[in-house]
Amino acid sequence: MIKKLLFLSFIEGAVVMAAELCGAKLLAPIFGSSLYVWASVMGITLVALALGYFFGGLISEKSKQHSKKLFQILIFASLFVILMPVISRYLIPWISYLPFLIAVVLSTFILLFFPIFFLGATSPLFIYIQTKESKQAGKISGTVYAVSTFGGILATFLCGFYLIPAIGLTYCLMLFGSILFITNIFIFKFYKLIYFILFAAFIYLNLQFSLLETKNLFYGNSILGQLEVLDVLNEKKEKIRILKINNIIQTEMNLETKSSVSDYVKLLDSIVPYSKKNKSALVLGLGGGLTANLFQNKNYTTDGVEFDKDIIDAAINFFDLNKKVIPICSDARYYLNHCNKIYDLVLVDIFKAEEQPSHVLTTESLNQLKNNLNDSALLVINWHGYMKGKSGLGSSILYNTLTTAGFNVKVCASSANENYRNLLFVCSLNIFGPLPFEIATNFETTQLVNTDDLPLFEKYNALANKTWRSNYLNYYQAVGK
């Protein structure tokens, strides 16, 4: 077998996975990372690979210059990979004006189809060139696919655990595309000026794109997606600092008062009284840290759990996180599974853009959480605002899950409009006394409960998340943001 072609096949497999992972992340700032987006990414990827395999098979039968064809296909693949950040920056935002599902599928197609198609087309050619005798075909094809898969495995871990958080999506795709381009040139030694001109032009466009982001206080790609910190003026001409993940605002701080301007935080402020004696609080989903600061100011010694270290750094560097707040970098469920502290107040605020991680709010997780609560403790869960119709099924399931776990539950809303509000589920192991808010009770009826074995929020919140993001995007498009 030709070892240099096996090495090239290894790189091709790595680039496939880098393109798929980074492609999903590039879509997230516009469309989120919901079930709809991942279904579109995986579906388009499989379609592109299938058609690529078929196309490569046709070429292997009809062409007499297999090495040249393989070289050309790899050149196209590498250039399309390098072009992906440019497409996401300049073309995808325009497509987002279309109806949500159409926009998601079309954007995924434009971003991912061509690089994956050309990468898929290489496998039959790798096999054909290496097959000298028919009896070797099985061994060679198995080796090619195994080597390519190992490349994909390596790229998956590298991108997920290191490269994307360390250098960002643009440089990650530039790196993998450039490695494929240069290795391809080096192995086949086919030199055409037009290839180098296109390669240099696409690299230049990406570098220009990267320079555009320096206007933000912070811009980067973290574990959870595209992370931004910037200052804006609101409708009252107040200077507001915002933290965005995947283009969705997570924290809004008035720079003069250093307090949140979000309606749900104001509602939370009215629910949690000042404590005359020092108590303990836990915030699952630290974000910019304004809720943790609120609790700390109400005489609660506060722990803030956040999955993404970059977000903790943003809370400290840009949102004046109280120095007495203890930031903990961990998954919320993992923290609860290993926590031996007792709290008087727990806030679950674990939105990832518009999504709510299902694994933290199962009956099993809530039963574990009860071991960390005082008898009179309050558990407050921040949730989207939908209660009616199919969009409200997720809220109803959360209510059922809480009551099944043994909590008494009351629900309040930050406003009347479902599309632009939050719900707060206020829970206790004891019977409630009078509470300073209006109780919302008109849930969509369902008997479903969220469990570890049957996690339901991804499915039953999908419509609510899609509707919420569509409304969000339409609002900011309308005001020109």
VOBANU-377694 format. One line per field, with one value per residue (C-alpha): residue number from 1; residue in three letters; x, y, z. Coordinates in steps of 0.001 Angstrom, whole numbers, plus 500000, padded with zeros to 6 digits. Example, Ala and Ser with C-alpha at 12.3 -4.5 7.8 and 13.67 -1.06 7.14 Angstrom:
! residues 2
i (1,2) $
aa (ALA,SER) $
xx (512300,513670) $
yy (495500,498940) $
zz (507800,507140) $
This chain:
! residues 481
i (1,2,3,4,5,6,7,8,9,10,11,12,13,14,15,16,17,18,19,20,21,22,23,24,25,26,27,28,29,30,31,32,33,34,35,36,37,38,39,40,41,42,43,44,45,46,47,48,49,50,51,52,53,54,55,56,57,58,59,60,61,62,63,64,65,66,67,68,69,70,71,72,73,74,75,76,77,78,79,80,81,82,83,84,85,86,87,88,89,90,91,92,93,94,95,96,97,98,99,100,101,102,103,104,105,106,107,108,109,110,111,112,113,114,115,116,117,118,119,120,121,122,123,124,125,126,127,128,129,130,131,132,133,134,135,136,137,138,139,140,141,142,143,144,145,146,147,148,149,150,151,152,153,154,155,156,157,158,159,160,161,162,163,164,165,166,167,168,169,170,171,172,173,174,175,176,177,178,179,180,181,182,183,184,185,186,187,188,189,190,191,192,193,194,195,196,197,198,199,200,201,202,203,204,205,206,207,208,209,210,211,212,213,214,215,216,217,218,219,220,221,222,223,224,225,226,227,228,229,230,231,232,233,234,235,236,237,238,239,240,241,242,243,244,245,246,247,248,249,250,251,252,253,254,255,256,257,258,259,260,261,262,263,264,265,266,267,268,269,270,271,272,273,274,275,276,277,278,279,280,281,282,283,284,285,286,287,288,289,290,291,292,293,294,295,296,297,298,299,300,301,302,303,304,305,306,307,308,309,310,311,312,313,314,315,316,317,318,319,320,321,322,323,324,325,326,327,328,329,330,331,332,333,334,335,336,337,338,339,340,341,342,343,344,345,346,347,348,349,350,351,352,353,354,355,356,357,358,359,360,361,362,363,364,365,366,367,368,369,370,371,372,373,374,375,376,377,378,379,380,381,382,383,384,385,386,387,388,389,390,391,392,393,394,395,396,397,398,399,400,401,402,403,404,405,406,407,408,409,410,411,412,413,414,415,416,417,418,419,420,421,422,423,424,425,426,427,428,429,430,431,432,433,434,435,436,437,438,439,440,441,442,443,444,445,446,447,448,449,450,451,452,453,454,455,456,457,458,459,460,461,462,463,464,465,466,467,468,469,470,471,472,473,474,475,476,477,478,479,480,481) $
aa (MET,ILE,LYS,LYS,LEU,LEU,PHE,LEU,SER,PHE,ILE,GLU,GLY,ALA,VAL,VAL,MET,ALA,ALA,GLU,LEU,CYS,GLY,ALA,LYS,LEU,LEU,ALA,PRO,ILE,PHE,GLY,SER,SER,LEU,TYR,VAL,TRP,ALA,SER,VAL,MET,GLY,ILE,THR,LEU,VAL,ALA,LEU,ALA,LEU,GLY,TYR,PHE,PHE,GLY,GLY,LEU,ILE,SER,GLU,LYS,SER,LYS,GLN,HIS,SER,LYS,LYS,LEU,PHE,GLN,ILE,LEU,ILE,PHE,ALA,SER,LEU,PHE,VAL,ILE,LEU,MET,PRO,VAL,ILE,SER,ARG,TYR,LEU,ILE,PRO,TRP,ILE,SER,TYR,LEU,PRO,PHE,LEU,ILE,ALA,VAL,VAL,LEU,SER,THR,PHE,ILE,LEU,LEU,PHE,PHE,PRO,ILE,PHE,PHE,LEU,GLY,ALA,THR,SER,PRO,LEU,PHE,ILE,TYR,ILE,GLN,THR,LYS,GLU,SER,LYS,GLN,ALA,GLY,LYS,ILE,SER,GLY,THR,VAL,TYR,ALA,VAL,SER,THR,PHE,GLY,GLY,ILE,LEU,ALA,THR,PHE,LEU,CYS,GLY,PHE,TYR,LEU,ILE,PRO,ALA,ILE,GLY,LEU,THR,TYR,CYS,LEU,MET,LEU,PHE,GLY,SER,ILE,LEU,PHE,ILE,THR,ASN,ILE,PHE,ILE,PHE,LYS,PHE,TYR,LYS,LEU,ILE,TYR,PHE,ILE,LEU,PHE,ALA,ALA,PHE,ILE,TYR,LEU,ASN,LEU,GLN,PHE,SER,LEU,LEU,GLU,THR,LYS,ASN,LEU,PHE,TYR,GLY,ASN,SER,ILE,LEU,GLY,GLN,LEU,GLU,VAL,LEU,ASP,VAL,LEU,ASN,GLU,LYS,LYS,GLU,LYS,ILE,ARG,ILE,LEU,LYS,ILE,ASN,ASN,ILE,ILE,GLN,THR,GLU,MET,ASN,LEU,GLU,THR,LYS,SER,SER,VAL,SER,ASP,TYR,VAL,LYS,LEU,LEU,ASP,SER,ILE,VAL,PRO,TYR,SER,LYS,LYS,ASN,LYS,SER,ALA,LEU,VAL,LEU,GLY,LEU,GLY,GLY,GLY,LEU,THR,ALA,ASN,LEU,PHE,GLN,ASN,LYS,ASN,TYR,THR,THR,ASP,GLY,VAL,GLU,PHE,ASP,LYS,ASP,ILE,ILE,ASP,ALA,ALA,ILE,ASN,PHE,PHE,ASP,LEU,ASN,LYS,LYS,VAL,ILE,PRO,ILE,CYS,SER,ASP,ALA,ARG,TYR,TYR,LEU,ASN,HIS,CYS,ASN,LYS,ILE,TYR,ASP,LEU,VAL,LEU,VAL,ASP,ILE,PHE,LYS,ALA,GLU,GLU,GLN,PRO,SER,HIS,VAL,LEU,THR,THR,GLU,SER,LEU,ASN,GLN,LEU,LYS,ASN,ASN,LEU,ASN,ASP,SER,ALA,LEU,LEU,VAL,ILE,ASN,TRP,HIS,GLY,TYR,MET,LYS,GLY,LYS,SER,GLY,LEU,GLY,SER,SER,ILE,LEU,TYR,ASN,THR,LEU,THR,THR,ALA,GLY,PHE,ASN,VAL,LYS,VAL,CYS,ALA,SER,SER,ALA,ASN,GLU,ASN,TYR,ARG,ASN,LEU,LEU,PHE,VAL,CYS,SER,LEU,ASN,ILE,PHE,GLY,PRO,LEU,PRO,PHE,GLU,ILE,ALA,THR,ASN,PHE,GLU,THR,THR,GLN,LEU,VAL,ASN,THR,ASP,ASP,LEU,PRO,LEU,PHE,GLU,LYS,TYR,ASN,ALA,LEU,ALA,ASN,LYS,THR,TRP,ARG,SER,ASN,TYR,LEU,ASN,TYR,TYR,GLN,ALA,VAL,GLY,LYS) $
xx (500000,501105,501835,501731,498164,497178,498555,496518,493448,494108,494126,490969,489142,490316,489109,485640,485090,486626,484287,481217,481987,482991,480070,477576,479324,479279,475508,474913,475234,472345,470197,471314,472335,468915,467601,466611,470142,471881,469364,470072,473855,473867,471349,473211,476526,475205,473648,476906,478981,476620,476621,480373,480978,478818,480533,483978,482954,481879,485161,487176,485456,485551,488745,492165,494013,492989,495826,495148,491421,492064,494417,491859,489031,491191,492086,488388,487689,490437,489363,485707,486746,488780,485826,483342,483924,483526,480205,478965,479917,478629,475932,474213,472876,470940,469427,468238,465456,463687,461287,463280,463367,463931,466738,468385,468385,469443,472233,473507,473493,475421,477930,478587,477508,480382,483359,481861,480832,484364,485927,483553,484417,488050,487518,486674,489681,492020,490855,491030,494574,495814,494123,496486,494930,491276,492116,493536,490414,488843,492006,492839,489315,489144,492534,491603,488345,490045,492838,490341,488209,491192,491916,488332,488620,491785,490265,487098,489038,491475,488729,486358,488841,491490,491517,488057,488290,491963,492076,488426,486435,487959,491567,490596,489085,491971,494393,492732,492040,495650,497095,494991,495941,499683,499919,498009,500368,503430,502376,501148,503458,500843,501438,499034,499111,495319,495242,497695,495858,492539,494208,495820,492583,490487,493065,493059,489237,489309,491956,489898,486863,488815,489905,486277,485595,488099,485366,483956,485345,485702,485041,485892,484686,484298,483049,479420,479791,480499,481076,480878,481026,480131,478688,475505,472970,469439,466202,466594,470110,471600,474950,474454,477088,475880,477188,476083,476416,475633,474244,471671,471934,472663,473484,472623,474267,473651,477188,476215,474354,476236,472878,470889,468288,466569,462934,463315,466204,464037,461330,463884,464948,461358,461122,464349,464339,467390,468604,469283,471609,474179,472838,474222,473193,474059,473722,473788,474582,476734,476722,477807,477391,474703,472325,475218,476028,472348,472348,475683,474294,471294,473678,473951,477402,477183,478740,478401,478727,479525,480500,482609,485755,485714,482322,483692,486572,484087,482075,485231,486793,483755,480776,482324,481669,481671,484996,483166,481301,483046,483130,483216,483970,481871,478828,475795,474735,478279,478575,475327,476396,479560,478374,478178,477224,473820,472180,469339,468743,469429,468916,468947,469667,471280,470183,472647,471424,467714,468136,467711,470000,467710,470031,470060,466279,465394,463632,466885,468867,466223,466137,469918,469562,467172,470139,471807,468825,467819,464243,463154,465294,463995,464724,464146,464323,464544,462625,461255,457850,455626,452728,450047,449735,452584,455128,454084,454560,458117,456933,454239,456769,459051,456141,455304,458951,459292,456121,457085,460405,458479,458568,455733,455756,454476,455135,455401,455960,458035,455340,452099,453528,454690,457085,459138,459132,460639,458908,460314,459436,459645,459910,460125,460005,457601,454145,454349,453158,452051,454371,454889,453985,451090,450820,450630,448640,447396,449755,449211,448022,450379,451363,454941,457919,461581,463880,467421,466046,463544,464939,462108,463076,465065,461923,459143,460980,462067,459077,459337,463067,462537,459754,461745,464857,462781,461154,464526,466148,463192,463266,466967,466750,463901,465909,468984,471199) $
yy (500000,503570,505047,508672,508179,506548,509607,511849,509717,510199,513978,513812,511994,514603,517454,515861,515908,519363,520717,519090,520238,523753,523991,523337,525933,528488,528057,528384,532207,532579,529486,528081,524480,522928,519609,521271,522522,519249,517251,519535,519295,515498,515090,517349,515738,512256,513386,515064,512000,509614,511688,512215,508470,507914,510698,509387,505906,507191,509010,505958,503976,506577,508533,507467,510046,508985,510686,514002,513758,512933,515903,518273,517040,517516,521038,521898,520314,522278,525584,525077,524268,527482,529391,528213,531069,533628,532081,532050,535700,537242,534926,533026,536186,537080,533599,533918,536255,533242,531096,529396,525754,526685,529019,526356,523673,526037,527570,524133,523042,526089,525864,522124,520350,521174,520598,517325,516252,516644,515024,512071,511706,510992,507619,505599,507165,506388,502771,502526,503898,501551,498436,496612,493173,492276,490050,493102,495195,494199,494710,498016,499469,498443,500043,503283,503640,502734,505263,507949,507191,507421,510836,511832,510568,512586,515726,515347,515298,518001,520365,519691,519719,522139,523829,525448,526960,527888,529412,529708,528382,530550,529630,526007,525667,527609,525216,522001,523352,524562,521243,519393,521851,521836,518065,517471,519743,518157,514556,514934,517779,519317,523073,525565,529263,529526,527131,529258,532467,531051,529687,533062,534944,532770,533034,536828,536987,534987,537238,540316,538686,538049,541679,542855,541378,543566,546178,543919,543920,540173,537845,534178,530623,528844,525375,526523,528439,531953,534186,537997,540864,544329,547657,549041,551801,550684,552463,554723,555690,553864,552161,548413,545690,542405,538860,536854,533148,532110,535600,535281,537668,535857,538800,542503,544892,548603,549983,552781,550709,547411,545614,543509,545127,541789,541566,538051,539153,541986,539408,537184,540150,540535,536820,536457,538621,540034,537555,538907,536011,534751,531970,529980,530070,528105,529404,526707,528678,531601,533485,537097,536615,539242,536812,535588,539223,539780,536875,537913,541414,539826,538212,534811,533252,532235,529497,529909,526854,527442,524831,527184,528729,531523,532634,532674,534821,537159,537473,538422,540700,542451,542112,542869,539471,539939,538719,536825,534716,531366,530442,526700,525400,522248,520736,521427,517777,516622,519204,518064,514426,515221,518079,517644,521241,522330,525412,527725,528924,527348,529041,526864,529196,526845,528212,527519,530291,529329,525687,524050,521051,518130,516129,518662,518633,514956,513376,511628,514867,516715,513941,514260,518034,517558,516190,519609,521663,522833,521951,525563,526146,527676,526233,528679,527609,530122,528934,530184,531843,529357,527621,527086,524748,522584,525267,524928,521158,521518,523816,521324,518478,520515,521138,517412,516493,518851,517625,513986,514703,515932,519725,522154,524444,527896,529652,533342,535172,538273,539622,538612,538034,534414,535216,537761,536620,534183,531892,531329,528007,528646,525375,524245,520989,522689,524223,527788,530792,533976,534914,538423,537564,536516,532757,531388,528156,527733,524932,522730,519383,516395,513568,513261,513423,514062,511243,510044,507123,509262,512810,514784,518450,518225,517032,518859,522194,522121,524126,526634,527084,527481,530029,531945,532162,533149,535966,537010,537112,538938,541562,542311,542265,544762,547144,546682,544813) $
zz (500000,499289,502715,501621,500321,503607,505388,503087,503799,507529,507038,504910,507710,510213,508010,507637,511391,511826,509141,510715,514264,513280,510841,513621,515785,512953,512629,516382,516631,514171,514714,518080,518692,519153,517895,514604,513945,514802,512753,509807,510262,510502,507681,505237,506210,505462,502171,501129,502052,500233,497043,497374,497625,494541,492597,493540,492444,489020,488541,489546,486785,484008,484574,483367,485482,488948,490822,489100,489795,493447,493712,492170,494410,497511,496358,496033,499423,501195,499610,500560,504149,504350,502864,505532,508032,505234,504168,507760,508192,504976,503573,506396,508145,504980,504767,508389,507221,505680,507775,510523,509366,505711,506764,508941,506249,503445,505547,506546,502900,501693,504524,504699,501532,499187,501531,502793,499262,497899,500953,500599,496906,497766,499468,496306,494573,497473,497293,493485,493259,495977,494589,492261,492508,493039,496013,497814,497461,500760,502784,501122,501399,505054,505734,503953,505877,509187,508686,507653,510703,513035,511547,512307,515887,516479,514968,517071,520339,519227,518073,520957,523819,522639,519245,519110,522633,522132,518641,517561,514627,511902,512668,513280,509800,508280,509979,508797,505301,504959,506164,503578,500807,501536,502071,498845,496898,498486,497787,494192,493142,490840,490763,489231,489984,490204,493184,495151,494242,495509,498638,499450,498686,501015,503807,503371,503586,506808,508330,507427,509027,512240,512456,512338,515775,517651,518313,521065,524581,524113,521193,521011,520718,524008,524906,524719,521456,520248,523269,523098,525567,524314,525421,523847,524470,525306,524383,527423,526239,529203,528665,528996,529007,527574,527515,524474,523757,520197,519590,522406,525359,528631,530913,530741,533217,533649,533728,536123,538735,538117,538364,535908,533663,532945,534057,535458,537707,539034,539749,541440,543563,544825,545689,547675,550820,552548,555177,558661,559348,556909,554694,551786,548123,545010,541448,538768,535630,536795,533475,534017,537760,538404,540163,542316,543160,544031,546492,547963,548579,550354,552862,551177,550892,547250,545112,541340,539112,535437,532850,530728,532234,529634,530970,534544,533295,531577,534818,536728,534112,532645,535026,538423,539951,543724,545093,547834,545257,544801,541088,540356,536862,536523,534899,537108,537359,538051,540823,542440,542274,544246,546465,550245,551122,552420,550892,551897,548328,544931,541569,538448,535517,533027,529687,526866,524573,524309,525371,528774,529430,530161,532402,535258,535785,535916,538892,539800,539735,541766,544354,544623,545005,547960,549931,549559,550775,554210,555146,554578,551480,548264,544831,541952,538295,535466,532405,529086,529138,527321,529089,526426,523434,522172,523070,526709,526988,528278,531086,532048,532088,534351,536749,536807,537342,540301,541992,541369,543123,546169,545756,546329,543299,542470,539168,538367,535085,534380,531997,530256,526751,526434,523593,525536,529149,531627,534093,537565,539181,542930,544853,548447,550360,552785,552273,550987,552903,551082,548213,546758,543165,540985,540496,536930,536655,533078,531979,528957,530339,530182,532521,531231,533599,532742,533911,533253,531266,529352,528895,527309,527197,523960,522183,524007,524287,520643,519389,522246,521624,517885,518408,520981,518790,515737,517707,519061,515626,514069,516811,516433,512648,512873,515031,512835,515267) $
